[in-house]
Amino acid sequence: MDSIHEIIDDIFPDSFIFRMQASEKFGNISKKHFKLSDFIFYGGTNALTSNINKEKYIGFSPYDLISFNRLSLVGVGWWQYQGKPNLYSKIFLKRLLDNQIIHSVRDSYTQQKLASIGIENVINTSCPTTWKLDQEHCEKIPKLKSDYAIFTLTDYNKNPSLDKSFIETLKSKYSKIFFWPQGVGDLKYFSNMDMEMKNDIKILPPNLKSFNNLLQNEKIDYVGTRLHAGIRALQNKKRALILSIDNRSSEISHDINLNTSRRGDQQKLDFFINNEMPTNIELPLDNINMWKSQFSSLQS
C-alpha cells in the first residue's frame, strides 16, 4: 500500500485523499466520502475471486451496488487459480467497476479472468510495488551473493519440511541469517519448527521499520515465501529470490521476469546463492503510463 499511496499522491498532488480499509463492510461515513469523491481506487493484491458470494475480500455488499458503480482497480489480482467466475461474481463486478476508465491489474491471469466475464477495459500493469524497478534501478542491485541473508515464512501456507530445508541451506551458505515475521502467525510457525540451529538465527521485530532498517544498513540477500517482502528488498536494491507458494509470484514472474523459484527447488536456490544472478525486470511501461495518464484527461 505504500506504493499505491505514492502513485495516487503523484497523480493527484492537489487533491484531498481519503484512505479507507477495504476488506470490511463500509459504513455511512465511508459512503459519504464515496459520494464526495471524483475517483475511488481499490488496491488489494488478492481482492478478486470467482466466488465473491463465498470469498468476501471486497468490502462492498450487494446493497451498495444499487447506488455505486465507480470503483477503479489499481494493481489488483485474482485469488489463487480458480475456475470461471460464477454468475454472482460476474454481475457483481460488472456493476461495481467503473466502465468509463481503464483498470489496472497485477498480471495477465487476472486480466484474462475479467475478460472472461466481459470486462475488457483492463490492462496488465504488474503490481504497483514493481513500478519503480526499472532497468536503471535493477542495474544497482548486486548480482553476487552477500555475506548475510534474511528469510520469511508464510503461516497460512505451511510446509515444514521444505521450509526447514531452505532455511538450513541459507544457514550453511551465509555467515549470518535473519528471520522477519511479516504475518501475524509467522513467528509461531517458525518457533514450532524442529531445527537445532534456530538459536543462531536473529529474529527481527514484526514491523516494517525493522525490516527496512536491515535492508538499508546491511549487505544482505533476501530468500523467502513472502512476495512483497521480496519486492521490498528489491526496492532497497537488495538481491532477492522469492519462493513461489501461490499464483501471485508465479504469474508476476511470468509477466515481468521477477526472480522466483518454486519452494523446494533446491537446484534453483543453490544457483541463486552460488552464481551471478542479475535482476532483469521487464516492466510494462506503456501500460503503466497509459493507466496514469488517463486521469489527467479525466480531471480536465
C-alpha positions in Angstrom: 0.0 0.0 0.0 3.0 2.3 0.4 3.5 2.1 -3.3 -0.2 2.7 -4.2 -0.4 5.7 -1.9 2.7 7.2 -3.5 1.2 6.6 -7.0 -2.1 8.2 -6.2 -0.4 11.1 -4.5 1.7 11.7 -7.6 -1.3 11.6 -9.9 -3.4 13.9 -7.7 -1.0 16.2 -6.0 -3.6 18.9 -5.2 -6.4 16.6 -4.1 -7.8 15.7 -0.7 -7.4 11.9 -0.5 -9.4 9.7 1.9 -7.9 6.3 2.8 -10.1 3.5 4.0 -9.9 -0.1 4.9 -11.3 -2.1 2.0 -11.8 -5.6 3.4 -14.5 -4.7 6.0 -18.1 -3.5 5.2 -18.3 0.2 4.5 -20.3 2.3 6.9 -22.2 5.6 6.5 -19.1 7.8 6.9 -17.2 5.8 4.2 -20.2 6.0 1.9 -20.4 9.8 2.4 -16.7 10.1 1.3 -17.6 8.0 -1.8 -20.3 10.4 -2.8 -17.9 13.4 -2.4 -15.1 11.7 -4.4 -14.3 12.1 -8.1 -12.4 8.8 -8.2 -12.5 5.7 -5.9 -9.5 3.4 -6.2 -9.2 -0.1 -4.9 -5.8 -1.7 -4.2 -5.6 -5.2 -3.0 -3.3 -8.0 -4.1 -5.9 -10.9 -4.0 -9.1 -8.9 -3.9 -10.8 -10.6 -6.9 -12.3 -14.1 -6.9 -14.5 -16.3 -8.9 -16.8 -16.8 -5.9 -17.4 -13.3 -4.4 -20.6 -14.6 -2.7 -18.4 -17.0 -0.7 -15.0 -15.5 -0.6 -15.5 -11.9 0.6 -12.3 -9.9 0.0 -14.1 -6.7 -1.1 -16.0 -4.6 1.5 -18.9 -3.8 -0.8 -22.2 -5.6 -0.3 -24.9 -6.3 -3.0 -26.9 -3.4 -1.4 -24.1 -1.0 -2.2 -24.4 -1.8 -5.9 -27.8 -0.1 -6.0 -26.1 3.3 -5.8 -22.4 2.6 -6.5 -20.6 1.7 -9.7 -17.5 3.8 -9.8 -14.7 1.6 -8.4 -11.3 1.8 -10.2 -8.8 -1.0 -9.8 -5.1 -0.3 -9.2 -2.8 -3.3 -9.4 -5.4 -5.8 -8.2 -5.0 -9.5 -8.5 -7.1 -12.7 -8.5 -7.3 -15.0 -5.5 -5.4 -18.2 -6.5 -6.1 -20.3 -9.6 -9.8 -20.8 -9.9 -12.5 -21.8 -12.4 -14.6 -19.4 -14.4 -16.3 -16.7 -12.3 -19.8 -17.6 -11.2 -22.9 -15.6 -12.3 -23.0 -13.7 -9.0 -19.4 -12.6 -9.4 -19.9 -11.6 -13.0 -22.9 -9.4 -12.2 -21.3 -8.0 -9.0 -18.1 -7.0 -10.8 -19.7 -5.6 -13.9 -21.9 -3.4 -11.7 -19.2 -2.4 -9.2 -16.3 -1.5 -11.6 -16.3 1.8 -13.4 -16.8 1.2 -17.1 -15.5 4.6 -18.1 -11.9 4.1 -17.1 -9.1 1.6 -17.8 -8.5 -0.6 -14.8 -5.0 -1.7 -13.7 -4.4 -5.4 -12.7 -1.2 -7.1 -11.5 -0.9 -9.9 -14.0 -2.2 -11.4 -17.3 -4.1 -14.1 -15.4 -6.3 -11.5 -13.7 -6.8 -9.7 -16.9 -8.0 -12.9 -18.6 -10.4 -13.7 -15.7 -12.0 -10.3 -16.1 -12.2 -10.6 -19.9 -14.0 -14.0 -19.5 -16.9 -12.1 -17.9 -17.0 -9.3 -20.4 -14.9 -6.7 -18.5 -12.3 -5.7 -21.1 -11.4 -2.2 -20.2 -8.4 -3.6 -18.3 -4.6 -3.6 -18.7 -1.8 -5.5 -17.1 0.4 -3.0 -15.3 2.0 -5.6 -13.0 2.0 -4.9 -9.2 2.4 -1.3 -8.3 5.2 -2.3 -5.9 7.3 -3.1 -9.0 6.7 0.1 -11.0 9.9 1.8 -9.9 12.0 -1.3 -10.5 13.2 -0.1 -14.0 16.4 -1.0 -15.7 18.4 1.8 -14.1 17.2 0.6 -10.6 17.9 -3.1 -11.3 21.4 -2.4 -12.5 22.2 -1.2 -9.0 21.1 -4.5 -7.4 24.1 -6.8 -6.7 24.5 -9.9 -8.9 26.6 -11.9 -6.5 25.9 -13.4 -3.0 26.2 -11.2 0.1 27.5 -12.3 3.4 24.1 -12.1 5.2 20.7 -13.4 4.3 17.2 -12.7 5.5 14.2 -15.0 5.0 10.5 -15.1 5.5 7.8 -17.8 6.0 4.1 -17.9 5.4 1.9 -19.1 8.3 -1.2 -19.8 6.1 0.8 -21.9 3.6 3.0 -24.2 5.8 5.3 -26.9 4.5 7.7 -27.5 7.5 9.8 -30.0 5.5 10.5 -27.7 2.5 10.7 -24.6 4.7 13.2 -26.2 7.0 15.3 -27.3 4.1 15.7 -23.9 2.5 16.5 -22.3 5.9 19.2 -24.9 6.6 20.6 -24.2 3.2 20.8 -20.5 4.0 22.4 -21.2 7.3 25.1 -23.3 5.6 25.9 -20.7 2.9 25.7 -17.3 4.8 27.7 -16.1 7.7 24.6 -14.7 9.4 20.9 -15.1 8.7 17.8 -13.2 9.9 14.1 -14.0 10.1 11.5 -11.4 9.6 7.9 -12.4 10.7 5.8 -10.4 8.3 2.5 -12.1 9.1 0.8 -12.4 12.5 1.3 -16.2 12.7 4.8 -16.4 11.1 6.8 -16.3 14.4 4.7 -19.1 16.0 5.2 -21.2 12.9 8.9 -20.7 13.0 9.1 -21.3 16.7 7.4 -24.7 16.3 9.7 -25.9 13.6 12.1 -28.6 14.6 15.6 -27.2 13.9 18.7 -27.4 16.1 20.2 -24.1 14.8 17.2 -21.8 15.5 19.1 -20.1 18.3 21.7 -18.9 15.7 19.0 -17.1 13.7 18.4 -13.4 14.5 14.7 -12.7 14.7 13.6 -9.1 13.7 10.7 -7.3 15.4 7.5 -7.9 13.4 7.2 -4.4 11.9 8.2 -2.8 8.7 10.6 -0.4 10.3 12.9 -3.2 11.4 12.8 -4.8 8.0 13.5 -1.5 6.3 16.4 -0.7 8.7 18.1 -4.0 8.0 17.7 -3.7 4.2 19.1 -0.2 4.3 22.1 -0.8 6.5 23.4 -4.3 5.7 24.7 -6.1 2.6 22.2 -8.8 2.6 20.2 -11.2 0.3 16.5 -12.0 0.6 15.1 -15.5 0.2 11.6 -16.3 1.3 7.9 -17.1 0.6 6.6 -13.6 1.2 6.2 -11.9 -2.2 6.1 -8.3 -1.0 9.0 -8.8 1.4 11.0 -9.8 -1.6 9.8 -6.8 -3.6 10.6 -4.5 -0.7 14.1 -6.0 -0.7 14.4 -5.2 -4.5 13.1 -1.6 -3.8 16.1 -1.3 -1.4 18.4 -2.6 -4.1 18.9 -6.0 -2.5 19.3 -9.3 -4.3 16.2 -11.4 -3.9 14.8 -14.8 -4.7 11.1 -15.2 -4.0 9.9 -18.8 -3.3 6.6 -19.3 -5.0 3.8 -20.8 -3.0 0.8 -19.4 -4.9 -0.3 -17.8 -8.1 0.9 -14.3 -7.2 4.7 -14.5 -7.6 4.5 -17.2 -10.4 2.2 -15.0 -12.5 4.1 -11.8 -11.9 7.3 -13.6 -12.7 5.9 -14.9 -15.9 4.9 -11.4 -16.9 8.0 -9.3 -15.8 10.8 -11.8 -15.2 10.8 -11.4 -11.4 13.4 -13.8 -9.9 11.3 -16.6 -8.4 11.7 -20.3 -7.6 9.2 -23.0 -6.7 9.5 -23.7 -3.0 11.6 -26.9 -2.8 13.6 -26.3 -6.0 17.0 -26.9 -4.4 18.8 -26.5 -7.7 17.4 -23.0 -8.3 18.2 -22.0 -4.7 21.7 -23.2 -5.0 22.2 -21.4 -8.3 20.9 -18.2 -6.8 23.3 -18.4 -3.9 26.4 -19.7 -5.7 26.3 -17.9 -9.0 25.9 -14.5 -10.6 22.2 -13.8 -10.9 21.2 -10.4 -12.3 17.8 -8.7 -11.7 16.3 -8.1 -15.1 12.7 -6.9 -14.5 10.8 -6.1 -17.7 8.1 -3.6 -16.7 5.1 -2.9 -18.9 5.9 0.8 -19.0 3.5 1.6 -21.8 0.6 0.2 -19.9 1.7 1.9 -16.6 1.9 5.2 -18.4 -1.4 4.7 -20.1 -3.1 4.0 -16.8 -1.6 7.0 -15.1 -2.2 9.4 -18.0 -5.9 8.7 -18.3 -6.6 10.6 -15.1 -5.1 13.8 -16.4 -7.6 14.0 -19.2 -10.5 12.9 -16.9 -9.6 15.7 -14.5 -9.5 18.5 -17.1 
